[in-house]
């Protein structure tokens, strides 16, 4: 009785064993080579992109500890000595402390208001069917595509007629209105992925709609709240156009306005080290928020797909 032996395995380039027929056809080797080339290309693009993003940040931090002569004499070298007086000068003389406090008040208040109002509206739109549900939802989506520049002039007159011009709480209300469309759009999709059986069990136990939302559904939506909160924090912290139009009082300027004023004043004085110190002060909270909550941001973006 004649038996046929299987084709002997032939080692591939990276240690993967394939048969003679596969080697003769060339298909697995070709696919492996194509995958290797694609990985090298994609990783190369990511490395280049990382360098383009990280290098300006590192250079700004490094420059903030130099004196003016070193900035122009050897801009790419490490500082000989750390000049911490640049930071103290920007914090006190350039009034960065006041701008920082105003920004914390405005962004903190608007962030809390945006998350509370946005989550309540998104929960109703996602969980209840009523006439006009889709119309209201598409109104919020339409608000995302409306350029804020077109609303600056009428918004100025509305805020002025309400007596909220050049006030912290007036800027908070404008920030909330500016951030609500994206918040409602994001959280509506997230609330739809949550199981409805938990809310139904709470209703059976006698819980009201308010208690069900705040004690059951809102804690379940924590990943989505953190994700949209980070996005809103980044957008509101870096907002410049709205406070420039609605907040002209120098004592109530936010950090972005203060940086522009610092750039103008320090530029004429030649205090470039103080300018870079103020710039790094404005960047640190944003970098810290992203570094601390980057895992929660990714979980919030993928939670709907995993459920």
C-alpha positions, 0 to 999 in steps of 0.5 A: 500500500503506497502512502503519500507523505505530506510536503516537508515544511520549509522555514520562512524568513521570520521563523514561521513554518510553511509548506513547499506548496505555499512557498512555490505559490508565494502567497503567504510570503507575499502577504507577510512581506506586505504586512511588514511593509505596512507596519513599518510605514504606519509606525514611521508615520506615527513616529514622525507625527509624535516628533512634530507634536512633542518637540514644540512642547519640549522646546517651549518648556525648555525655553521657559527656564532660560534667560533672554540671551540664551533664547536667542544665542542658543535656542536649541540647547539646554538651559545652563541654569534654571531661571525660576524667576521667569515663572514668578515674574509671569505669575505676579507682574504679568497677572497670570494668577488673576487670569488663571483664577478667572479661567478656572471659575469660568471653565469649572462652572460651565463644565458642570452646567454643560454636563448636568444639562447635557446629560439630562437632555440626552437621557430624555432624547435617548430613552423617551419617545414623544412628538418632536423627539427627532426634531429636537435631536437634529436641532442639537446636531445642527448647532454643531455645524453652525459657525460661532463667528456668525453668532458673535454680533447677535450674541453680543447684543443678547448678552448686553441686553441681559446685563451679562456683558463683562461678567463671569456668570455671563461667560459661563452661560455662553460657554454652556450654550456653546458646548451643549450641542456636542454634549447632547449628541455624544451622550444621546448615543451613549445612553442608548447603549445602556441596558434598559432593564436596570431602569425598568427594575428601578421603576418597579421598585417605586423609584421616580424618573429623577431618582432613576436618572441621578442614582442609576443611569448617570453613574452607569454613564460615567465613562461617557461623561468623563470623555465628553467632559475632557473634550469640553474642558479642552475646548473651553480652556482654549476658547479665545473668540467668545471671551474676546467679544463678550469680556472686555474688562481687563480685570476679568480676562481669561487665560487666552486673553491674558496670553495675548496681552502678555505677548504684546506687552512682553514683546515690546519689553523684550521679556521673552523668557516671561512670555514662554513661562506664561505660555507653559502655565497655560498648557500645563492644565490641559496636558495634565488633564489629558495624561490623567484621563486618557484611559477614560477617554478611550474607554468612553469612546469605545464603550458603545461599540463594546456593549 
